[in-house]
């Protein structure tokens, strides 16, 4: 088969969809020599060196993005005689003629379910186009049962939905010194309202005051949107560290030296960061938002994202109970062994072959 992957997220993102697309591509190329892979993206990028790829840049005129998405990409896919076109980022592929099969990956429906937690443009695009996309697609891939349920409930598409979890990279051995004063509590993810960081900050400040815990709180990650209130709240306490976006090569040391990891997100379609933390043997506290309860199970200390009291209690328990911390870290480390990118890629290929 000739499989075209729309890989814009490799060029223009640094968050979850970027890492999903990048790692899926690498795994597909590693395990699947029989199919031909071609990539369409926006700009020059060393990631695609040596690979079959085509750049369709976005011109600077009104409606340029829509023209590219609805006309230029379908025209190129037809010219390439693609058997399959995969869109890893929700909106697409559109206007692609038969016999080419269309595969759409839906990571979550937060722009639909929680529009106030997304930029206005993203919510509007999803409301206007996602229903149309799902009517025209031949296969829907999603990383969790929760997102599959959401898709069926809201759109009831005719195309089959296949749940294929994301993979977790093998932990990179590290002997580097801790990047921050220890002990520290770690959050890693985008800094924005959907990640529900206010209760984490408040719980940390209260524990610092009430119990004089020695910890710092590291809120690591790039800025999303509506982040000013979070930054202002964090800046009031000298024990809260905001290092900004973390490069891939710096993540191992950051994870490996953390005392424990907290992920208080309101809603996730899957949730890579807590699984990555587990892979480094770090105990995890996580909300139950979206798919997190299903993905993490009893291998993390869980709390309702609106329940700050339980979050604070979990943090106190991990700080004061070394045995609990050790046992939870071991459970999490064993749990993540089932999530590999090779397994993800294999299941994607199997799903595509069925259509």
Residue frames as qw, qx, qy, qz and C-alpha x, y, z in Angstrom:
[[0.000, 0.886, 0.463, 0.000, 0.00, 0.00, 0.00],
 [0.332, 0.373, -0.049, 0.865, 0.96, 3.61, -0.52],
 [0.389, -0.727, -0.523, 0.215, 0.22, 5.38, 2.76],
 [0.206, 0.566, -0.030, 0.798, 0.27, 9.18, 2.96],
 [0.450, -0.585, -0.527, 0.421, 0.49, 10.75, 6.43],
 [0.057, 0.854, 0.112, 0.504, -0.39, 14.41, 6.93],
 [0.730, -0.251, -0.356, 0.526, 2.43, 15.40, 9.24],
 [0.055, 0.802, 0.022, 0.594, 1.96, 19.13, 9.87],
 [0.646, -0.755, -0.015, -0.113, 2.20, 18.58, 13.63],
 [0.842, -0.097, -0.002, 0.531, 5.86, 17.57, 13.22],
 [0.391, 0.446, 0.083, 0.801, 6.52, 21.11, 11.95],
 [0.135, -0.580, -0.063, -0.801, 4.24, 23.31, 14.02],
 [0.717, -0.609, -0.096, -0.326, 3.70, 21.71, 17.45],
 [0.233, 0.456, -0.760, 0.400, 5.67, 20.66, 20.50],
 [0.564, -0.226, 0.486, -0.628, 2.85, 19.07, 22.48],
 [0.676, -0.049, 0.702, -0.220, 0.96, 15.76, 22.52],
 [0.803, 0.541, 0.189, -0.164, -0.06, 15.40, 18.86],
 [0.304, 0.804, -0.510, -0.038, 3.50, 16.24, 17.78],
 [0.256, -0.462, 0.839, -0.131, 4.98, 13.46, 19.92],
 [0.762, 0.193, 0.563, -0.254, 2.26, 10.98, 18.94],
 [0.711, 0.685, -0.027, -0.156, 2.77, 11.61, 15.22],
 [0.167, 0.765, -0.621, 0.018, 6.55, 11.62, 15.42],
 [0.381, -0.343, 0.842, -0.169, 6.80, 8.38, 17.40],
 [0.793, 0.327, 0.447, -0.254, 4.13, 6.62, 15.34],
 [0.602, 0.747, -0.248, -0.137, 5.98, 7.49, 12.12],
 [0.011, 0.647, -0.759, 0.079, 9.30, 6.24, 13.50],
 [0.572, -0.112, 0.777, -0.237, 7.68, 2.98, 14.65],
 [0.788, 0.509, 0.225, -0.262, 5.88, 2.42, 11.34],
 [0.470, 0.758, -0.447, -0.072, 9.10, 2.90, 9.40],
 [0.206, -0.528, 0.807, -0.166, 10.89, 0.52, 11.75],
 [0.528, -0.010, 0.821, -0.218, 8.48, -2.41, 11.62],
 [0.658, 0.555, 0.459, -0.218, 6.80, -2.09, 8.22],
 [0.230, -0.418, 0.560, 0.678, 9.09, -2.40, 5.19],
 [0.344, 0.313, 0.827, 0.316, 6.36, -3.66, 2.86],
 [0.168, 0.869, 0.466, -0.009, 4.25, -0.49, 2.67],
 [0.429, 0.332, 0.081, 0.836, 5.37, 2.81, 1.15],
 [0.245, -0.771, -0.429, 0.401, 5.09, 5.89, 3.39],
 [0.306, 0.457, 0.187, 0.814, 4.91, 9.44, 2.07],
 [0.271, -0.593, -0.487, 0.581, 4.58, 12.53, 4.26],
 [0.145, 0.706, 0.291, 0.630, 2.95, 15.88, 3.54],
 [0.452, -0.606, -0.369, 0.540, 3.89, 18.78, 5.77],
 [0.083, 0.962, 0.237, -0.110, 4.35, 22.56, 5.93],
 [0.091, 0.941, -0.326, 0.008, 8.01, 23.57, 5.98],
 [0.591, 0.467, -0.619, 0.222, 11.59, 22.34, 5.84],
 [0.707, -0.560, 0.305, -0.305, 12.32, 19.98, 8.71],
 [0.137, 0.543, -0.829, -0.008, 15.35, 17.74, 9.28],
 [0.637, -0.059, 0.680, -0.358, 13.03, 15.02, 10.63],
 [0.816, 0.465, 0.239, -0.246, 12.02, 14.17, 7.05],
 [0.151, 0.719, -0.623, -0.267, 15.56, 13.97, 5.68],
 [0.022, -0.248, 0.958, 0.142, 15.90, 10.75, 3.71],
 [0.363, 0.368, 0.808, -0.281, 12.14, 10.13, 3.72],
 [0.113, 0.407, 0.633, 0.649, 9.63, 10.55, 0.90],
 [0.076, -0.650, -0.513, 0.556, 7.93, 13.83, 1.66],
 [0.215, 0.571, 0.405, 0.681, 6.27, 16.84, 0.07],
 [0.157, -0.355, -0.363, 0.847, 6.06, 20.36, 1.45],
 [0.019, 0.692, 0.518, 0.503, 2.88, 22.36, 0.90],
 [0.246, -0.088, -0.365, 0.894, 3.55, 25.67, 2.60],
 [0.010, 0.783, 0.593, -0.185, 0.84, 28.00, 3.86],
 [0.314, 0.420, 0.202, 0.827, 0.78, 31.20, 1.84],
 [0.109, -0.368, -0.427, 0.819, -0.01, 34.57, 3.35],
 [0.264, -0.161, -0.356, -0.882, -3.44, 35.42, 2.00],
 [0.572, -0.079, 0.400, -0.712, -6.96, 35.21, 3.50],
 [0.914, 0.132, 0.117, -0.367, -8.24, 31.63, 3.50],
 [0.363, 0.607, -0.703, -0.075, -4.81, 30.16, 2.71],
 [0.273, -0.246, 0.888, -0.278, -5.08, 27.41, 5.34],
 [0.706, 0.306, 0.479, -0.422, -8.50, 26.31, 4.09],
 [0.638, 0.647, -0.295, -0.297, -7.32, 26.38, 0.47],
 [0.131, 0.518, -0.844, 0.055, -4.35, 24.19, 1.41],
 [0.402, -0.071, 0.836, -0.367, -6.47, 21.74, 3.45],
 [0.665, 0.407, 0.468, -0.416, -9.43, 21.42, 1.09],
 [0.692, 0.696, -0.054, -0.185, -7.74, 21.65, -2.32],
 [0.267, 0.746, -0.610, 0.000, -3.94, 21.42, -2.36],
 [0.363, -0.347, 0.842, -0.196, -3.55, 18.40, -0.07],
 [0.776, 0.269, 0.512, -0.252, -6.33, 16.35, -1.74],
 [0.638, 0.727, -0.184, -0.175, -4.94, 17.20, -5.18],
 [0.096, 0.651, -0.751, 0.054, -1.45, 16.02, -4.17],
 [0.564, -0.143, 0.771, -0.258, -2.83, 12.85, -2.56],
 [0.801, 0.479, 0.265, -0.241, -4.66, 12.06, -5.80],
 [0.460, 0.773, -0.430, -0.074, -1.51, 12.75, -7.83],
 [0.136, -0.526, 0.823, -0.163, 0.45, 10.41, -5.57],
 [0.720, -0.028, -0.590, -0.364, -2.21, 7.70, -6.07],
 [0.160, -0.330, 0.745, -0.557, -2.42, 7.11, -2.33],
 [0.464, -0.260, -0.832, -0.160, -4.22, 4.02, -1.09],
 [0.482, -0.665, -0.516, 0.244, -4.54, 5.46, 2.42],
 [0.143, 0.601, -0.153, 0.771, -4.39, 9.03, 3.77],
 [0.561, -0.493, -0.574, 0.336, -3.96, 9.39, 7.54],
 [0.044, -0.736, 0.065, -0.673, -4.68, 12.61, 9.41],
 [0.551, -0.166, -0.673, 0.464, -3.20, 12.36, 12.95],
 [0.114, -0.128, -0.333, 0.927, -4.68, 15.68, 14.05],
 [0.265, 0.482, 0.627, -0.552, -8.52, 15.51, 13.91],
 [0.442, 0.698, 0.145, -0.544, -9.48, 17.79, 11.01],
 [0.435, 0.576, -0.552, -0.417, -9.08, 15.84, 7.83],
 [0.197, -0.133, 0.510, 0.827, -8.60, 14.39, 5.40],
 [0.437, 0.607, 0.404, -0.527, -11.28, 16.18, 3.39],
 [0.550, 0.717, -0.113, -0.412, -12.23, 16.21, -0.30],
 [0.127, -0.436, 0.854, 0.255, -10.18, 13.13, -1.09],
 [0.746, 0.227, -0.237, -0.579, -11.76, 11.06, -3.82],
 [0.889, -0.094, 0.441, -0.079, -12.24, 7.31, -3.97],
 [0.850, -0.262, -0.453, -0.062, -10.69, 4.79, -4.05],
 [0.284, 0.388, -0.564, 0.671, -8.33, 6.39, -1.53],
 [0.589, -0.568, -0.574, 0.037, -9.31, 5.41, 2.02],
 [0.021, -0.698, 0.209, -0.685, -9.34, 8.08, 4.71],
 [0.671, -0.343, -0.572, 0.323, -8.18, 7.48, 8.28],
 [0.120, -0.765, 0.089, -0.626, -8.72, 10.08, 10.99],
 [0.541, -0.132, -0.655, 0.510, -7.06, 9.98, 14.41],
 [0.340, -0.761, -0.126, -0.537, -9.10, 11.66, 17.16],
 [0.383, 0.206, -0.676, 0.595, -7.05, 12.14, 20.33],
 [0.059, -0.418, -0.704, 0.572, -9.87, 13.69, 22.37],
 [0.041, 0.687, 0.551, 0.472, -12.96, 15.88, 21.99],
 [0.337, -0.494, -0.388, 0.702, -11.98, 18.60, 24.45],
 [0.017, -0.028, 0.212, 0.977, -12.60, 21.42, 21.92],
 [0.416, -0.374, -0.595, -0.577, -16.21, 20.17, 21.76],
 [0.594, -0.499, -0.619, 0.124, -16.71, 19.10, 25.38],
 [0.442, -0.682, -0.212, 0.543, -14.82, 21.98, 27.01],
 [0.470, 0.704, 0.225, 0.482, -14.79, 24.86, 24.48],
 [0.218, -0.964, 0.051, -0.146, -13.93, 27.41, 27.17],
 [0.698, -0.557, 0.362, 0.268, -10.66, 25.57, 27.83],
 [0.661, 0.176, 0.459, 0.567, -9.52, 25.97, 24.21],
 [0.055, -0.297, 0.189, 0.935, -8.73, 28.92, 22.02],
 [0.541, 0.480, 0.287, -0.628, -11.84, 30.18, 20.24],
 [0.453, 0.526, -0.527, -0.489, -10.53, 29.34, 16.77],
 [0.079, 0.188, -0.979, -0.010, -9.89, 25.69, 17.65],
 [0.340, 0.284, 0.765, -0.468, -13.36, 25.22, 19.12],
 [0.528, 0.566, 0.034, -0.633, -15.06, 26.83, 16.12],
 [0.347, 0.453, -0.733, -0.370, -13.08, 24.75, 13.60],
 [0.042, -0.018, 0.989, -0.137, -13.96, 21.54, 15.43],
 [0.414, 0.415, 0.579, -0.566, -17.65, 22.48, 15.70],
 [0.513, 0.604, -0.150, -0.591, -17.86, 23.38, 12.01],
 [0.484, 0.531, -0.636, -0.281, -15.76, 20.61, 10.50],
 [0.197, -0.308, 0.915, -0.174, -15.37, 17.58, 12.75],
 [0.679, 0.265, 0.553, -0.404, -18.85, 16.18, 12.06],
 [0.670, 0.658, -0.173, -0.298, -18.24, 16.50, 8.33],
 [0.132, 0.597, -0.791, -0.008, -14.83, 14.87, 8.69],
 [0.391, -0.134, 0.870, -0.269, -16.26, 11.88, 10.53],
 [0.747, 0.436, 0.301, -0.402, -18.97, 11.39, 7.91],
 [0.631, 0.691, -0.309, -0.169, -16.37, 11.16, 5.17],
 [0.093, -0.603, 0.789, -0.068, -13.73, 9.09, 6.92],
 [0.786, 0.098, -0.559, -0.244, -13.38, 5.33, 6.44],
 [0.758, -0.225, -0.526, 0.314, -11.73, 4.58, 9.78],
 [0.251, -0.854, 0.159, -0.428, -11.44, 6.41, 13.10],
 [0.710, 0.009, -0.545, 0.446, -8.51, 5.70, 15.39],
 [0.330, -0.802, 0.106, -0.486, -8.47, 6.90, 18.98],
 [0.326, 0.412, -0.752, 0.398, -6.15, 6.20, 21.93],
 [0.118, -0.050, 0.779, -0.614, -8.75, 5.45, 24.61],
 [0.067, -0.460, -0.882, -0.078, -12.14, 3.90, 25.28],
 [0.028, -0.646, -0.421, 0.636, -13.31, 7.18, 26.79],
 [0.111, 0.441, -0.312, -0.834, -12.71, 9.13, 23.59],
 [0.101, -0.111, -0.885, -0.441, -14.36, 6.36, 21.57],
 [0.054, -0.577, -0.774, 0.254, -17.43, 6.68, 23.81],
 [0.025, 0.619, 0.120, -0.776, -17.44, 10.45, 23.37],
 [0.090, 0.227, -0.613, -0.752, -17.25, 10.13, 19.57],
 [0.113, -0.315, -0.913, -0.234, -20.13, 7.64, 19.45],
 [0.063, -0.620, -0.631, 0.462, -22.28, 9.69, 21.81],
 [0.058, 0.641, 0.015, -0.765, -21.85, 13.02, 20.01],
 [0.264, 0.482, -0.500, -0.669, -21.44, 12.00, 16.36],
 [0.787, 0.144, 0.559, -0.216, -22.54, 8.36, 16.03],
 [0.243, 0.600, -0.555, -0.523, -20.34, 7.92, 12.92],
 [0.936, 0.240, -0.031, -0.255, -20.82, 5.15, 10.39],
 [0.532, 0.573, -0.597, 0.177, -17.08, 4.48, 10.13],
 [0.851, -0.309, -0.385, 0.180, -15.59, 1.88, 12.49],
 [0.189, -0.870, 0.337, -0.305, -13.77, 3.17, 15.56],
 [0.876, 0.029, -0.395, 0.277, -10.63, 1.34, 16.64],
 [0.448, -0.872, 0.178, -0.079, -9.06, 2.04, 20.04],
 [0.834, 0.249, -0.219, 0.441, -5.27, 1.94, 19.76],
 [0.489, -0.836, -0.040, 0.247, -3.31, 3.27, 22.71],
 [0.304, 0.873, -0.356, 0.133, -0.23, 5.39, 22.25],
 [0.868, 0.015, -0.343, 0.359, 3.20, 4.06, 23.11],
 [0.417, -0.893, 0.150, 0.080, 5.75, 5.16, 25.66],
 [0.525, 0.674, -0.488, 0.180, 9.40, 5.60, 24.67],
 [0.837, -0.188, -0.387, 0.337, 11.84, 3.40, 26.53],
 [0.365, -0.924, 0.025, 0.113, 13.27, 5.39, 29.44],
 [0.566, 0.673, -0.318, 0.355, 16.67, 6.85, 28.67],
 [0.763, -0.365, -0.303, 0.439, 19.34, 5.90, 31.22],
 [0.110, 0.860, -0.080, 0.492, 20.57, 9.00, 32.97],
 [0.696, -0.309, -0.369, 0.532, 23.29, 9.70, 35.50],
 [0.170, 0.559, 0.022, 0.812, 22.96, 13.45, 35.22],
 [0.123, -0.154, -0.581, 0.789, 22.67, 15.53, 38.33],
 [0.086, 0.703, 0.681, -0.184, 19.25, 16.78, 39.29],
 [0.265, 0.516, 0.284, 0.764, 18.26, 19.85, 37.23],
 [0.319, -0.708, -0.048, -0.629, 16.58, 21.40, 40.29],
 [0.133, -0.402, 0.713, -0.560, 17.08, 21.34, 44.07],
 [0.587, -0.211, -0.760, -0.185, 15.75, 18.11, 45.54],
 [0.307, 0.319, 0.889, 0.116, 13.28, 16.98, 46.63],
 [0.271, 0.222, -0.136, -0.927, 10.84, 18.34, 44.08],
 [0.531, 0.429, 0.688, -0.244, 7.31, 17.53, 42.98],
 [0.125, -0.191, 0.588, 0.776, 6.95, 17.51, 39.20],
 [0.593, 0.611, 0.438, -0.287, 4.27, 18.45, 36.71],
 [0.210, -0.280, 0.596, 0.723, 5.14, 18.27, 33.01],
 [0.309, 0.589, 0.726, 0.174, 2.70, 19.42, 30.35],
 [0.150, 0.555, 0.267, 0.774, 1.29, 22.53, 28.75],
 [0.113, -0.283, -0.487, 0.819, 0.69, 25.50, 31.05],
 [0.289, -0.218, -0.400, -0.842, -2.98, 26.28, 30.45],
 [0.553, -0.228, 0.304, -0.741, -6.40, 26.11, 32.22],
 [0.878, 0.024, -0.338, -0.339, -7.30, 22.59, 31.00],
 [0.608, 0.218, -0.686, 0.336, -4.37, 21.17, 32.95],
 [0.647, -0.668, -0.299, -0.214, -6.00, 22.34, 36.20],
 [0.596, 0.244, -0.448, 0.620, -2.81, 23.63, 37.82],
 [0.248, -0.623, 0.157, -0.725, -4.41, 26.00, 40.33],
 [0.848, -0.466, -0.025, -0.250, -5.45, 23.23, 42.79],
 [0.879, 0.070, -0.227, 0.414, -1.94, 21.76, 42.57],
 [0.275, 0.510, -0.244, 0.778, -0.33, 25.12, 43.33],
 [0.491, -0.599, 0.094, -0.625, -2.72, 25.76, 46.23],
 [0.945, -0.295, -0.138, -0.035, -2.23, 22.28, 47.71],
 [0.740, 0.219, -0.268, 0.577, 1.54, 22.66, 47.53],
 [0.032, 0.577, -0.214, 0.788, 1.51, 26.09, 49.17],
 [0.700, -0.542, 0.017, -0.465, -0.71, 24.81, 51.97],
 [0.956, -0.149, -0.177, 0.183, 1.48, 21.76, 52.63],
 [0.527, 0.413, -0.265, 0.694, 4.55, 23.96, 52.61],
 [0.220, -0.587, 0.193, -0.755, 2.98, 26.20, 55.25],
 [0.808, -0.428, 0.011, -0.405, 1.32, 23.53, 57.40],
 [0.975, -0.180, 0.045, 0.122, 4.00, 20.80, 57.37],
 [0.134, -0.849, 0.445, 0.252, 7.12, 22.73, 56.36],
 [0.924, 0.197, 0.288, 0.159, 7.80, 20.15, 53.65],
 [0.413, -0.550, 0.378, 0.620, 11.26, 20.54, 52.07],
 [0.576, 0.363, 0.637, 0.360, 9.98, 20.17, 48.51],
 [0.110, 0.360, -0.252, -0.891, 9.97, 22.51, 45.56],
 [0.633, 0.509, 0.552, -0.188, 7.19, 22.36, 42.95],
 [0.163, -0.297, 0.579, 0.742, 8.36, 22.25, 39.33],
 [0.589, 0.612, 0.414, -0.326, 5.72, 23.20, 36.76],
 [0.280, -0.357, 0.627, 0.633, 7.49, 22.33, 33.52],
 [0.458, 0.488, 0.714, 0.205, 6.16, 22.82, 30.02],
 [0.180, 0.191, 0.332, 0.906, 5.49, 25.30, 27.27],
 [0.241, 0.304, 0.346, -0.854, 2.89, 28.02, 27.52],
 [0.225, 0.452, 0.830, 0.238, -0.53, 27.26, 26.05],
 [0.071, -0.527, -0.275, -0.801, -3.17, 29.93, 26.34],
 [0.525, -0.708, -0.126, -0.455, -4.83, 31.87, 29.19],
 [0.796, -0.072, -0.449, 0.399, -1.77, 31.09, 31.27],
 [0.118, 0.606, -0.239, 0.749, -1.23, 34.51, 32.89],
 [0.647, -0.590, 0.089, -0.474, -3.24, 33.75, 36.04],
 [0.969, -0.144, -0.135, 0.151, -1.30, 30.52, 36.52],
 [0.615, 0.364, -0.235, 0.658, 2.04, 32.27, 36.15],
 [0.163, -0.655, 0.174, -0.717, 1.00, 35.05, 38.51],
 [0.833, -0.483, 0.000, -0.272, -0.15, 32.55, 41.13],
 [0.931, 0.001, -0.146, 0.333, 3.06, 30.55, 40.84],
 [0.429, 0.559, -0.202, 0.680, 5.30, 33.61, 40.89],
 [0.430, -0.752, 0.094, -0.491, 4.07, 34.54, 44.37],
 [0.860, -0.462, 0.217, -0.018, 5.90, 31.56, 45.89],
 [0.116, 0.773, -0.610, -0.129, 9.70, 31.26, 45.59],
 [0.491, -0.236, 0.838, -0.044, 9.43, 27.48, 46.03],
 [0.736, 0.503, 0.438, -0.119, 7.60, 27.08, 42.70],
 [0.284, -0.428, 0.568, 0.643, 9.87, 26.72, 39.66],
 [0.667, 0.647, 0.264, -0.258, 8.73, 27.44, 36.09],
 [0.484, -0.377, 0.558, 0.559, 11.50, 26.22, 33.75],
 [0.456, 0.551, -0.254, -0.652, 9.41, 26.53, 30.56],
 [0.894, 0.327, -0.175, -0.251, 9.43, 24.10, 27.66],
 [0.605, -0.490, 0.622, 0.087, 11.55, 21.00, 28.23],
 [0.482, 0.528, -0.605, -0.350, 13.55, 19.58, 25.33],
 [0.949, -0.022, -0.248, -0.192, 13.37, 15.82, 24.81],
 [0.671, 0.293, -0.542, 0.411, 16.98, 15.27, 25.80],
 [0.037, -0.387, 0.504, -0.771, 16.33, 16.98, 29.16],
 [0.742, -0.323, -0.158, -0.566, 13.26, 14.98, 30.14],
 [0.811, -0.066, -0.564, 0.138, 15.03, 11.86, 31.48],
 [0.356, 0.113, -0.528, 0.763, 16.93, 13.78, 34.16],
 [0.352, -0.282, 0.084, -0.889, 13.82, 15.79, 35.03],
 [0.829, -0.234, -0.317, -0.398, 11.69, 12.67, 35.52],
 [0.776, 0.029, -0.573, 0.261, 14.34, 10.50, 37.16],
 [0.310, 0.125, -0.504, 0.796, 15.16, 13.00, 39.91],
 [0.442, -0.432, -0.101, -0.779, 11.58, 13.92, 40.84],
 [0.244, -0.135, 0.804, -0.524, 10.16, 12.78, 44.18],
 [0.374, 0.408, 0.831, -0.061, 6.78, 12.16, 42.58],
 [0.022, 0.108, 0.512, 0.852, 4.68, 13.34, 39.63],
 [0.259, 0.500, 0.612, -0.555, 1.29, 15.08, 39.72],
 [0.012, 0.129, 0.632, 0.764, -1.06, 15.38, 36.74],
 [0.189, 0.368, 0.633, -0.655, -4.27, 17.23, 37.74],
 [0.083, 0.002, -0.545, -0.834, -5.77, 17.65, 34.24],
 [0.562, 0.185, 0.291, -0.752, -9.50, 18.27, 33.85],
 [0.872, 0.345, 0.257, -0.231, -9.72, 15.98, 30.82],
 [0.085, -0.552, 0.729, 0.396, -7.32, 13.88, 28.73],
 [0.827, 0.312, -0.240, -0.401, -7.91, 11.67, 25.71],
 [0.874, 0.123, -0.430, 0.190, -4.98, 9.50, 26.81],
 [0.475, -0.855, 0.181, -0.103, -2.31, 11.11, 28.98],
 [0.801, 0.387, -0.337, 0.309, 1.31, 10.46, 28.05],
 [0.071, 0.698, -0.471, 0.535, 3.17, 12.41, 30.79],
 [0.673, -0.478, 0.418, -0.379, 2.03, 10.31, 33.78],
 [0.991, 0.113, 0.066, 0.031, 2.91, 7.12, 31.90],
 [0.565, 0.632, -0.336, 0.411, 6.30, 8.55, 31.01],
 [0.277, -0.678, 0.476, -0.487, 6.87, 9.37, 34.68],
 [0.913, -0.224, 0.262, -0.218, 5.97, 5.79, 35.60],
 [0.888, 0.393, -0.162, 0.178, 8.52, 4.49, 33.11],
 [0.312, 0.618, -0.476, 0.543, 11.23, 6.25, 35.14],
 [0.550, -0.229, -0.725, 0.344, 10.04, 4.63, 38.37],
 [0.041, -0.135, 0.271, -0.952, 8.35, 7.77, 39.69],
 [0.059, 0.474, 0.834, -0.277, 5.11, 7.43, 41.71],
 [0.041, -0.273, -0.415, -0.867, 2.18, 9.27, 40.14],
 [0.180, 0.499, 0.610, -0.589, -0.80, 11.20, 41.44],
 [0.005, 0.106, 0.586, 0.803, -3.35, 11.88, 38.72],
 [0.518, 0.173, 0.221, -0.808, -6.86, 13.17, 38.23],
 [0.500, 0.236, 0.833, -0.001, -9.53, 10.88, 36.80],
 [0.353, 0.637, -0.011, -0.685, -10.26, 13.38, 34.01],
 [0.625, 0.505, -0.407, -0.435, -11.32, 11.78, 30.74],
 [0.893, 0.180, -0.409, -0.052, -9.39, 8.58, 30.03],
 [0.089, 0.633, -0.654, 0.404, -6.85, 8.92, 32.84],
 [0.685, -0.294, 0.510, -0.429, -8.68, 6.57, 35.21],
 [0.956, 0.247, 0.085, -0.133, -8.86, 3.86, 32.54],
 [0.619, 0.646, -0.390, 0.220, -5.28, 4.32, 31.37],
 [0.052, 0.588, -0.642, 0.490, -3.64, 4.47, 34.82],
 [0.747, -0.283, -0.589, -0.119, -5.96, 2.19, 36.81],
 [0.684, -0.726, -0.062, -0.013, -4.87, 1.45, 40.36],
 [0.795, 0.088, -0.068, 0.596, -1.24, 2.13, 39.48],
 [0.170, 0.378, -0.110, 0.903, -1.56, 5.78, 40.52],
 [0.050, -0.452, -0.636, 0.624, -3.23, 7.68, 43.34],
 [0.057, 0.449, 0.584, 0.674, -6.34, 9.12, 41.70],
 [0.016, 0.468, 0.488, -0.737, -8.63, 12.04, 42.52],
 [0.307, 0.787, 0.525, 0.108, -11.55, 13.85, 40.91],
 [0.444, 0.344, 0.067, 0.825, -10.16, 16.96, 39.18],
 [0.243, -0.725, -0.134, -0.630, -12.53, 19.11, 41.26],
 [0.794, -0.576, -0.194, -0.004, -11.46, 17.50, 44.55],
 [0.258, 0.746, -0.438, 0.430, -8.51, 19.50, 45.83],
 [0.627, -0.577, 0.394, -0.344, -8.84, 17.96, 49.30],
 [0.975, -0.014, 0.216, 0.047, -8.04, 14.46, 48.02],
 [0.643, 0.648, -0.190, 0.361, -5.22, 15.77, 45.84],
 [0.104, -0.770, 0.439, -0.451, -3.65, 17.41, 48.88],
 [0.817, -0.382, 0.365, -0.230, -4.15, 14.25, 50.95],
 [0.946, 0.276, 0.031, 0.168, -2.43, 12.12, 48.29],
 [0.404, 0.735, -0.323, 0.438, 0.53, 14.49, 48.19],
 [0.409, -0.671, 0.459, -0.415, 0.86, 14.38, 51.97],
 [0.951, -0.148, 0.245, -0.114, 0.65, 10.58, 52.00],
 [0.842, 0.438, -0.116, 0.292, 3.45, 10.19, 49.45],
 [0.141, 0.767, -0.393, 0.487, 5.66, 12.64, 51.31],
 [0.479, -0.552, 0.504, -0.460, 5.15, 10.91, 54.67],
 [0.898, -0.064, 0.398, -0.176, 4.98, 7.26, 53.58],
 [0.040, 0.609, -0.706, -0.359, 8.17, 5.98, 51.90],
 [0.385, 0.025, 0.922, 0.042, 6.77, 2.45, 51.61],
 [0.509, 0.670, 0.466, -0.275, 3.69, 3.68, 49.76],
 [0.244, 0.826, -0.306, -0.405, 5.92, 5.71, 47.47],
 [0.146, -0.422, 0.859, 0.249, 8.14, 2.71, 46.71],
 [0.451, 0.255, 0.853, -0.068, 5.23, 0.31, 46.11],
 [0.461, 0.770, 0.278, -0.343, 3.39, 2.78, 43.87],
 [0.128, 0.744, -0.512, -0.410, 6.53, 3.46, 41.85],
 [0.250, -0.200, 0.930, 0.182, 7.03, -0.27, 41.24],
 [0.483, 0.492, 0.699, -0.189, 3.40, -0.81, 40.21],
 [0.374, 0.837, 0.008, -0.398, 3.57, 2.05, 37.76],
 [0.022, -0.615, 0.703, 0.357, 6.89, 0.88, 36.32],
 [0.347, 0.052, 0.931, 0.094, 5.43, -2.57, 35.67],
 [0.452, 0.639, 0.510, -0.357, 2.20, -1.12, 34.26],
 [0.309, 0.796, -0.186, -0.487, 3.79, 0.91, 31.46],
 [0.323, -0.321, 0.816, 0.356, 5.61, -2.07, 29.95],
 [0.506, 0.455, 0.732, 0.015, 2.48, -2.83, 27.90],
 [0.325, 0.905, 0.152, -0.230, 2.70, 0.52, 26.07],
 [0.512, -0.301, 0.485, 0.642, 5.21, 0.35, 23.22],
 [0.345, 0.611, -0.180, -0.689, 5.27, 2.27, 19.96],
 [0.097, 0.211, -0.896, -0.379, 6.02, -0.91, 18.03],
 [0.139, 0.364, 0.903, -0.181, 2.78, -2.42, 19.36],
 [0.274, 0.661, 0.257, -0.650, 0.90, 0.78, 18.49],
 [0.231, 0.510, -0.530, -0.637, 2.27, 0.81, 14.95],
 [0.011, -0.001, 0.982, 0.186, 1.44, -2.87, 14.45],
 [0.203, 0.519, 0.760, -0.335, -2.17, -2.32, 15.50],
 [0.271, 0.656, -0.046, -0.703, -2.47, 0.73, 13.23],
 [0.158, 0.329, -0.775, -0.516, -1.31, -1.36, 10.26],
 [0.075, 0.221, 0.972, -0.032, -3.74, -4.15, 11.14],
 [0.255, 0.621, 0.502, -0.546, -6.64, -1.68, 11.35],
 [0.255, 0.599, -0.317, -0.690, -5.74, -0.08, 8.02],
 [0.030, 0.165, -0.917, -0.363, -5.47, -3.43, 6.25],
 [0.216, 0.390, 0.863, -0.240, -9.06, -4.24, 7.24],
 [0.355, 0.742, 0.266, -0.502, -10.39, -1.29, 5.22]]
